[in-house]
Amino acid sequence: MCVKLLLDQNLSYRLIAKLEDLYPNSLHIAALNMDSASDKEVWSYAKENGFTIVTKDSDFNEMATLYGFPPHIIWLRLGNSKIEAVQNALTKHHDTIHQIIHENETGIIEIKG
């Protein structure tokens, strides 16, 4: 089973093409016309459609604490980083991300820069 990422608005939509080999069927919320959707709406969509949310926003961390999981959250704590840094982080941690999601024991994967 593959991990499908749903990239939050604070990440570049260009990451989808760069990560397609490792994370097939991933989407950016802009592709769903959810650019102005609330965090709760993004959360609900991810949960209903089997996505893992990727964000730099701490709000999703708080939602995971409040509501549990799924969806899983990948919280990127990379600061103001370029698209390449985000791509490298998600590529470098690919195996760990898959393992954590499939073990389903924690809802938040925190990646620090």
N, C-alpha and C positions, 0 to 999 in steps of 0.2 A: 504494500500500500504506500503510495507516494504522499508526501506532505505538500499540500497546496497552501501557498502564502497569499494573504490579502494585505497588500501594502497600504499603509495609512497615507493620508494626504501630505504628511511631512516628509515623505520619501519620493524620489523621482520615479515616474512611470517608466523611464528607460531601463530601470532595473529588471523589469519583467523579461525582456528579451535576453538580457545578460545572464539571467538565472534559469532560463527555460530548461536546460539540460538537467540541472539538479533538482529543480522544483517545478515539474510540469503542471500545467493547468492553473498556474498562479495568476492573480489579477491585481490591478491597482484599483482603488475605489473610484477613480475617475472613469475607468472603463465601464463602471456600473452606474454612472451618473449620480454617485453618492458623495461628490466633493463637499457638499454642504450638509451632509447627513450628520446627525448627532453621534457621539461615541456609542450611545446605547443602540442606535440603529445599525451602526457598523458591527457592533458586538452580536446583535441578533442575526444579522445576515451571515456572519462568519459561523455562528453556531449552527444555523439551519442548513448551511451548505458545506460544512466540513472544512472550513479554512482555518489556518493559523494566522492570527493578526501580527504583522510586523510594524513596529512603531518606535518613535523616539519619545513619545508622549507618556508621562507617568500616569495619566488618567486611566489607561487600560490596566495598569498594574493594580490600581485601586479597585477597579471593577472586578478583576480576577479574585482579589481578596474578598470582596463583598459577595459575588455571585458564584464563585468556584469556576470550574472548567468542565467541558470545553466551552468556548474555544480556548486553545492555548495561545499564549502571548509571547512573542519574541520582543523583548524590550532592549532596543539598541541604545546603549549609553556611550555613544561615540563622540558626543559634542557636535560642533559644526563641522561635519566631515563631507568630503566629496563623494560622488556616486561610487567611485572606485573603492573607497574605504568601506562603504556599506557592502558592496559586492564581495570584497575580500573577506569581510567578517562572516557573511552568510555562507560563503564557500568554505572557508576554513573550519567552521563549526557545523558543517552539513551533517556529518555522522552523529555528532552529539545531539543535534536538534532532532534528527530522526529517532534516535534511541530514546530520548526523553519523552517525545510525543507518543511513541508506541508503548512505552512502559506505563504511561498515563498516571504517574504518581505525583506530578507537580504541574501546575498550570502556567508558570512563568519561567521563561528562559531569559536570563539577563546576560547580555554580551557587552562587556566593557572594552573601551579602546585602550 
